[in-house]
Amino acid sequence: MILRLITYSLTSALGLMLIKRSMSKLQVLDLQQIMGIIRTWDFAVGFTLYLAAFLYWLYLLSNYELSRAFPIAGGLVMLFIVVFSVLFLNERLILVNILGIILMQVSIVMINYGRAS
């Protein structure tokens, strides 16, 4: 289960990061600019990855308990989003962010403690 949730989370986070990168070029909410952004490679790849992740999520929901899958996937998506944002979008990370990520991951382990199957 965990490998499948990691696959989902990486695909989703990478797709979101690419969509964000393409949308950062948007200066005003203008239909012509939006249409131009939609045609860029990073938006197209990001949207495709995010759609694929959503379809894979539907598959995961049909096979795993929501109360187990969602906390793990949500925590991993947040973790990967932070890593991708720092590496590829030049966003800053401060100590309190790092502590929050650690606390979130510990919480996920605690939620799922004793529920291994």
N, C-alpha and C positions, 0 to 999 in steps of 0.2 A: 504494500500500500504506500509506503513512504516514498519509494522511487517514483511511483506514478504521480504522487502529489508534488514532488520536486519538479518533475517534468512539466506538469501543469503550471506551477508557480513560475518557473523560469520562462516559459513561453508567454505567459500572461504579462509578466514584468517587462520582458524585452519588448513585447508589442506596445505596451503603454509608454515605455521610454522612447521608442521610435516615434510614436504618435506625438508625444510631448515635444520632441526635438523638431518635428516638422511644423507643429503649431506655433512654436516660438517665433517663427518667421511672420506670423500674422500680426499686422500692426493695427488694423482697424477691422471691425466686423463688416467686411465687404464681400459680397458674393463672388466677385471676380477674383479676389485674393484667395478665398476659400477654395474655389475651383482650381486655382493654380497649385495650392498646397496639396490638394487631394491627388494631383497628378505626380507628385514627387515620389521618388523611390522609397524614402524613409516612411512616408505616410502609408504607401501601398503595402510595404512589407510589415509595418507595425500593425496595420488594420488586419492583414491576413493572419498574422501570428495571434493577435488578440481574439479574432473570430475562431481560429483553430483551438485556442485555449478554452474558450467558452464551450465549444462543442465537446471537447475532451472532459470538461467539468461536468457536463450533463451525463456523460458515460460514468464518471466517477461517482456521481450521486446515485446512479442506479445500482452501484455495487458496494457502496460503503455507507456507514451511518453518517448523517449530516453532522451530528454532534461531535464526531471525531474528525471528519474530513475538513470541515470549515475552519476550526481553529488552527489546524496545522497549515492548511493552504493559505489562509489569511496571513498568518505570521510569516510564512516563507515569502509570500508576494511582497509584503512590506519590507522584509529584509533585503530581497533582491532589488526592489525599487530604490532603496537607499544606496545600495552598492552601485547600481547602474547610474543613478543620478550623480553621485560623486565622481565616478570614473568617466562618464560620457557627456554629462551636462554641466560639469564644473560647479556643481552645487557644493556648499560647505557643510561639514559635519562637525558638530561641537560635542563636548563631553556629555552633556545631558542627553543628546540624541543617542549616543553609544550606550549609555546606561539604560535608556528606554528600550532599545533593541534587545539588550541582554535580559532585561526584566520580562519583556514580551516572550522571548524564547523560553525562559524558565517557566513562565505561566503556562505555556502550551504543554510543556512536559508535565506540569502538575495536573492540568486538566485531563490528560490522557494516562496518568499514572495508574497502573493496575488494570488497564483495559486492553492490553495486548492480545491480539488474536491472529 
